[in-house]
Amino acid sequence: MKSLSLPKDSALWSKAFTFGVATSSFQIEGAVNERALSIWDTFCDKPGAIKDQSTGEVACEHIERWADDVELIKSLNVDSYRLSISWPRVINENGMVNQQGLAFYSQLIKALKETGIDVFVTLYHWDLPQYLEDKGGWLNRDTAYEFEKYTQVVVETLKEDVTAFTTLNEPWCSAYLGYEAGIHAPGKTGRDNGLVAAHHLLLAHGLAMRVLNTQSPNTENGIVLNFSPCYPFNDTSEDKKASVLADQYFNHWYLKPVIDGAYPAIFESELEATGVVQPGDMAIIQQPMDYLGVNYYTRSYFSHDHQSGFVSCPAKDDELTAMGWEIFPQGLTDILIDLNNQYSLPPIYITENGAAMDDEIIDGKVEDTKRVAYFQSHLKAVDTAMNQGVDIKGYFAWSLMDNFEWAEGYEKRFGIVYVDFETQKRTIKQSGLAYSQLLAERKQQQ
């Protein structure tokens, strides 16, 4: 079996460094009839929205199989598990608390804690309640304040058993893919929509951080952002300018407000034209954070576009994942060092890193050697960044198990555990076994 290894002097061997796996609620839970509808339930019913016409109705049946999944997580020798709470499972259409839904998460988190696993809880991983979308969703400023109320409910119940809270996971995906490009739920389009949704999401983050910092000071509290270093598609001055614009729009648009309390100046006039920013908003958004979560998968290429200034281009390299994403570990080192040099950052967790591969189960095994190599190269990239002075406290592999991969349906497999979606049988892949073995060796050396 191909294994994972770390240099003997690697900072990743430290007991203070946490290794984990991650999932999100809509992607694994199922049990749709036990909660309110989310925007993803509605989006799945839209013809052509999901490539294989699937839904999250069953997913990985995690609501039913959670106890077995806790044992599975324990078997991987990880220190931590990152999960998300389903907002519509906790709050009903009438705005009242769904005690059954809240009790599920309380039971799950207590069980994880009892096995010695630290729990990182994400409050929002894209599954907005549909009843709030019916009122405008993230285009409606009131949604940010509804998120604040929801945060209060969750924190009050779960804080004693949680190690860290995350307000939002990848607000770029929610705003840009969901409200500007229309690729994700709720499938709306328009540049102004993307800008307005992004601001309201960040406002929600700031409001939630105020709750977390006052009501749950003993947990680590922060936000998770996705980053992709931006490169010019061609070696021309126009494409170089386009890559700089894209970097500001996709990467710094979400980080600069939470760290510096301001949006990138290059788009200031465009934002002002929407009228979305109100007095005092930026102070709310810029709340003290205990950590920044960084999700990384690949780099991006851009070329000049007369209308928008930049347009995304396909990857050039032949070494691609099943998503068509270039395998480029150097990009993780580069983005970490660049961000660390540009901002006064809190400590960092790599909260998602992984790859979709064309996995097959043969004779009861999944020999995903390409994924093992992906993890090996990206762990080295993290180690390199730490040696360059970046304060990184942990690494979470995405994902624990194959699941509903949003607009891709069930066709793309990111898991280190293979899921047969007909029988729901879980099989640890070679990558999962290698990850588990590495962490076992690490524990022996501590």
C-alpha positions in Angstrom: 0.0 0.0 0.0 1.3 3.4 -0.9 1.8 5.4 2.3 2.0 9.0 3.5 5.1 10.3 5.2 6.4 13.4 6.9 10.0 14.6 7.4 11.2 13.8 10.9 11.6 17.5 11.7 8.2 18.5 10.3 6.1 20.8 12.5 3.1 18.6 11.6 4.4 15.9 14.0 3.7 18.3 16.9 1.0 17.3 19.4 -0.4 20.9 19.1 -1.1 20.3 15.4 -4.5 18.8 14.7 -5.4 16.4 11.9 -8.9 15.8 10.9 -11.5 15.0 8.3 -14.5 17.1 7.2 -18.1 16.8 5.9 -21.1 19.1 5.5 -24.7 18.5 6.5 -26.6 18.6 3.2 -24.0 16.4 1.5 -24.3 13.5 3.9 -27.3 13.6 6.1 -30.4 12.7 4.1 -33.6 12.6 6.2 -35.1 15.5 4.3 -38.6 14.9 5.8 -37.3 15.6 9.3 -36.4 19.2 8.6 -37.5 22.3 6.8 -36.7 22.6 3.1 -33.4 24.2 2.1 -32.5 26.1 -1.1 -30.6 22.9 -2.2 -33.8 20.8 -2.0 -35.5 23.3 -4.3 -32.5 23.6 -6.6 -32.3 19.8 -7.0 -35.8 19.9 -8.4 -34.8 22.4 -11.0 -34.4 20.6 -14.4 -30.7 20.4 -15.4 -29.4 21.9 -12.2 -27.8 18.7 -11.0 -25.7 16.8 -13.6 -27.1 13.3 -12.7 -30.6 14.6 -11.7 -30.0 13.4 -8.1 -31.0 15.0 -4.8 -29.8 15.1 -1.2 -32.9 13.2 0.0 -30.9 10.1 0.9 -27.2 11.2 0.5 -25.2 9.0 2.9 -28.0 8.4 5.4 -25.8 9.9 8.1 -28.8 10.9 10.3 -29.6 7.2 10.5 -26.1 5.8 10.5 -24.3 8.5 12.7 -23.2 6.1 15.4 -21.4 3.8 12.9 -19.9 6.9 11.3 -18.5 8.0 14.6 -16.8 4.6 14.9 -15.5 5.0 11.4 -14.0 8.4 12.2 -12.4 7.0 15.3 -10.8 4.2 13.3 -9.0 6.8 11.1 -6.9 8.0 14.1 -7.8 11.6 13.5 -7.7 14.2 16.2 -10.7 16.3 14.9 -13.9 16.1 12.9 -15.3 19.1 11.1 -19.0 19.0 10.5 -21.7 21.5 9.7 -25.1 22.2 11.2 -28.2 22.2 8.9 -29.9 25.5 9.6 -33.3 24.1 8.4 -32.9 21.1 10.7 -32.6 23.4 13.7 -35.1 26.1 12.8 -38.5 25.4 11.4 -40.4 27.4 8.8 -42.3 29.2 11.6 -39.0 30.4 13.1 -39.3 28.1 16.0 -36.5 25.7 17.2 -36.8 22.1 16.0 -35.8 20.4 19.3 -35.4 17.0 17.5 -32.9 18.4 15.1 -30.9 20.2 17.7 -30.9 17.1 19.9 -29.4 15.1 17.0 -26.4 17.4 16.8 -26.0 17.4 20.6 -26.0 13.6 20.7 -23.5 13.4 17.8 -21.1 15.9 19.2 -21.2 14.4 22.7 -20.4 11.0 21.2 -17.5 12.4 19.2 -16.1 14.1 22.3 -16.4 10.9 24.4 -14.2 9.1 21.8 -11.6 11.9 22.2 -12.3 13.6 19.0 -12.4 17.4 18.9 -15.4 18.8 17.1 -15.2 21.8 14.7 -18.7 23.1 14.0 -19.6 25.1 10.8 -22.8 27.1 11.3 -23.5 27.6 7.6 -22.4 25.4 4.7 -24.7 26.7 2.0 -28.1 25.1 3.0 -30.2 28.2 3.6 -33.8 27.5 4.7 -36.1 27.9 1.7 -38.5 30.0 3.7 -35.8 32.7 4.0 -34.9 32.5 0.3 -38.6 33.1 -0.4 -38.1 36.4 1.4 -35.0 37.3 -0.7 -32.4 35.0 0.8 -28.9 36.6 0.9 -30.2 39.5 -1.2 -32.3 40.4 1.9 -30.4 42.1 4.7 -32.8 40.6 7.2 -31.3 37.2 6.5 -28.1 38.2 8.2 -30.0 39.0 11.4 -31.9 35.7 11.1 -28.5 34.0 11.0 -27.5 35.8 14.2 -30.6 34.4 16.0 -29.9 30.9 14.6 -26.3 31.2 15.9 -27.5 32.0 19.4 -29.7 28.9 19.5 -26.9 26.6 18.3 -24.2 28.1 20.5 -26.3 28.0 23.7 -26.9 24.3 23.2 -23.6 23.0 21.9 -20.8 25.2 23.1 -19.7 23.1 26.0 -18.8 20.1 23.7 -17.4 22.1 20.8 -13.7 22.9 20.2 -14.2 25.5 17.4 -17.1 27.3 15.7 -17.0 28.5 12.1 -19.5 31.1 11.0 -19.6 30.6 7.2 -18.0 28.1 4.9 -16.8 29.6 1.6 -19.1 32.6 1.3 -17.6 33.1 -2.2 -19.4 29.9 -3.3 -22.7 31.1 -1.7 -22.5 34.5 -3.2 -20.8 34.0 -6.6 -21.9 30.5 -7.5 -25.4 30.9 -6.0 -26.4 34.5 -6.7 -24.1 35.7 -9.5 -23.2 32.7 -11.8 -26.3 30.6 -11.0 -24.3 27.4 -10.8 -25.3 26.6 -7.2 -28.5 27.1 -5.3 -30.6 29.3 -5.5 -29.5 29.6 -9.1 -29.8 33.4 -9.4 -27.6 35.5 -11.7 -26.2 39.0 -12.0 -23.1 40.8 -10.9 -25.0 43.1 -8.5 -26.7 40.1 -7.0 -23.3 38.6 -6.3 -22.1 41.8 -4.6 -25.2 42.2 -2.5 -25.2 38.6 -1.4 -21.5 38.7 -0.5 -22.0 41.7 1.7 -25.0 40.3 3.5 -23.1 37.0 4.1 -20.1 38.9 5.6 -22.5 40.9 7.7 -24.0 37.7 9.0 -20.5 36.5 9.8 -19.8 39.6 11.8 -23.1 39.4 13.7 -22.4 35.7 14.5 -18.9 36.4 15.6 -20.2 38.9 18.1 -22.4 36.2 19.5 -19.6 33.7 19.6 -17.1 36.0 21.2 -19.5 36.9 24.0 -21.4 33.7 24.5 -18.7 31.1 23.7 -15.4 32.6 24.6 -13.8 29.2 25.4 -14.2 28.0 21.8 -12.0 29.0 18.9 -14.2 31.1 16.6 -13.6 32.1 13.0 -14.5 31.9 9.4 -13.6 29.5 6.5 -12.7 31.0 3.1 -11.7 29.3 -0.1 -8.6 30.5 -1.9 -7.2 29.9 -5.4 -4.1 31.7 -6.5 -4.8 33.5 -9.8 -2.5 33.2 -12.8 -2.6 34.8 -16.3 -3.7 32.4 -19.0 -1.3 34.0 -21.5 1.9 36.0 -20.8 0.4 39.3 -21.9 -0.1 42.5 -20.0 -3.9 42.2 -20.4 -4.1 38.7 -18.9 -1.8 39.7 -16.1 -4.1 42.6 -15.2 -7.0 40.2 -15.5 -5.4 37.8 -13.0 -4.9 40.6 -10.5 -8.5 41.7 -10.8 -9.7 38.1 -10.3 -7.5 37.7 -7.3 -9.1 40.8 -5.7 -12.6 39.7 -6.6 -12.4 36.0 -5.6 -9.8 36.0 -2.8 -9.4 39.4 -1.2 -13.0 40.4 -1.5 -13.8 38.1 1.4 -10.6 38.2 3.5 -9.9 42.0 3.5 -13.3 43.0 5.1 -13.0 40.5 8.0 -9.3 41.4 8.6 -9.0 45.1 7.6 -12.7 46.2 7.7 -12.7 47.3 4.0 -13.3 45.9 0.6 -10.6 45.9 -2.2 -10.5 49.5 -3.5 -10.4 48.4 -7.1 -14.2 47.5 -7.0 -15.2 50.3 -4.6 -17.3 52.3 -7.0 -19.1 49.2 -8.3 -20.0 48.2 -4.7 -21.2 51.7 -3.8 -23.5 51.7 -6.8 -25.5 48.8 -5.2 -26.1 50.8 -2.0 -25.8 47.6 0.0 -23.2 48.8 2.6 -24.8 50.8 5.5 -23.0 52.9 8.1 -21.4 50.6 10.8 -21.5 47.5 8.6 -17.7 47.2 8.2 -17.1 47.5 11.9 -19.5 44.6 12.5 -17.8 42.5 9.8 -14.3 43.2 11.2 -14.7 41.2 14.5 -11.7 39.7 16.3 -11.2 36.1 15.2 -9.3 33.2 16.8 -8.5 31.6 13.5 -8.9 31.7 9.7 -9.9 28.5 7.9 -8.3 28.1 4.5 -9.8 25.7 1.9 -7.6 25.0 -1.1 -7.9 22.7 -4.1 -6.2 24.2 -7.1 -5.0 27.3 -8.9 -7.0 29.3 -11.4 -6.2 30.9 -14.8 -7.8 34.1 -16.2 -7.7 36.1 -19.4 -8.8 39.6 -20.2 -12.5 40.2 -20.9 -13.7 43.6 -22.2 -17.0 43.5 -20.2 -16.0 42.1 -16.8 -12.3 42.6 -16.8 -11.5 38.9 -16.4 -12.8 35.5 -17.5 -11.9 32.1 -16.1 -9.9 29.7 -18.3 -9.4 25.9 -18.2 -6.4 24.4 -16.6 -3.3 23.9 -18.7 -1.7 21.0 -17.0 -2.4 17.3 -17.8 -2.3 16.3 -14.2 -6.0 16.9 -13.3 -8.5 15.6 -10.8 -11.9 14.2 -11.9 -13.2 17.8 -11.5 -10.8 18.9 -14.2 -8.8 20.8 -11.6 -5.0 21.0 -11.9 -3.1 19.3 -9.1 -0.8 22.2 -8.0 0.4 21.9 -4.4 2.8 24.8 -4.9 -0.3 27.0 -5.0 -1.2 26.1 -1.4 2.3 27.2 -0.2 2.2 30.4 -2.3 -1.3 31.5 -1.2 -0.5 30.9 2.5 2.8 32.8 2.3 1.3 35.6 0.3 -1.7 36.1 2.6 0.5 35.9 5.6 2.7 38.7 4.2 -0.2 40.9 3.2 -2.4 40.7 6.3 -2.1 40.5 10.1 -3.7 37.0 10.2 -4.8 34.9 13.2 -3.6 31.3 13.3 -4.7 29.2 10.3 -6.4 25.8 9.9 -6.3 24.1 6.5 -10.0 23.3 6.8 -10.5 21.6 3.4 -8.0 20.0 1.0 -8.6 17.0 -1.2 -9.3 15.7 -4.7 -12.1 14.0 -6.6 -10.9 10.9 -8.4 -12.5 8.3 -10.7 -12.6 5.7 -7.9 -13.7 2.1 -8.4 -14.1 -0.6 -5.8 -12.5 -3.8 -7.0 -12.4 -7.0 -4.9 -13.5 -4.9 -1.9 -10.7 -2.3 -2.2 -10.2 1.1 -3.7 -6.6 1.7 -4.9 -6.7 5.5 -5.1 -3.0 6.0 -5.4 -3.4 9.3 -7.2 -5.3 10.7 -4.1 -2.5 9.4 -1.8 0.0 11.3 -3.9 -2.2 14.4 -3.8 -2.3 14.4 0.0 1.4 13.7 0.2 2.3 16.7 -1.9 -0.1 19.0 -0.2 1.0 18.1 3.3 4.5 18.9 2.2 3.2 22.2 0.9 1.7 23.0 4.4 5.0 22.0 6.0 6.9 24.3 3.6 4.6 27.3 4.5 5.0 26.6 8.2 8.8 26.7 7.7 8.4 30.1 6.1 6.7 31.4 9.2 3.0 30.8 8.5 1.2 29.9 11.8 -0.8 26.8 10.8 -2.6 24.8 13.5 -4.2 21.9 11.7 -5.2 20.1 8.5 -8.6 18.6 7.5 -8.8 16.2 4.6 -11.9 16.7 2.4 -13.8 14.6 2.6 -14.5 11.9 5.1 -16.7 10.0 2.7 -18.1 10.2 -0.8 -21.2 12.3 -0.8 -23.6 14.5 -2.7 -21.2 16.8 -4.5 -23.5 19.7 -5.1 -24.2 20.5 -8.8 -22.1 17.4 -9.7 -24.5 15.1 -7.9 -23.0 11.7 -6.9 -20.7 11.5 -9.9 -17.6 13.0 -8.2 -16.0 11.2 -5.3 -13.9 13.2 -2.9 -14.0 10.8 0.1 -11.2 8.9 1.7 -14.0 6.4 2.4 -15.9 4.9 -0.5 -19.7 4.9 -0.3 -21.9 2.5 -2.2 -24.9 4.7 -2.6 -27.2 1.8 -3.2 -26.3 -0.2 -0.1 -24.7 2.7 1.9 -21.7 0.4 2.7 -18.6 2.3 3.7 -15.2 1.1 2.6 -12.0 2.9 3.6 -10.0 3.7 0.5 -6.2 3.3 0.2 -5.9 7.1 0.9 -7.9 6.7 4.1 -5.8 3.8 5.2 -2.6 5.7 4.4 -3.9 8.8 6.3 -4.9 6.6 9.3 -1.4 4.9 9.3 0.4 8.2 9.2 -1.6 9.5 12.2 -1.1 6.3 14.1 2.7 6.7 13.6 2.4 10.3 14.7 0.7 9.4 17.9 3.3 6.8 18.7 6.1 9.4 18.4 4.4 11.9 20.7 
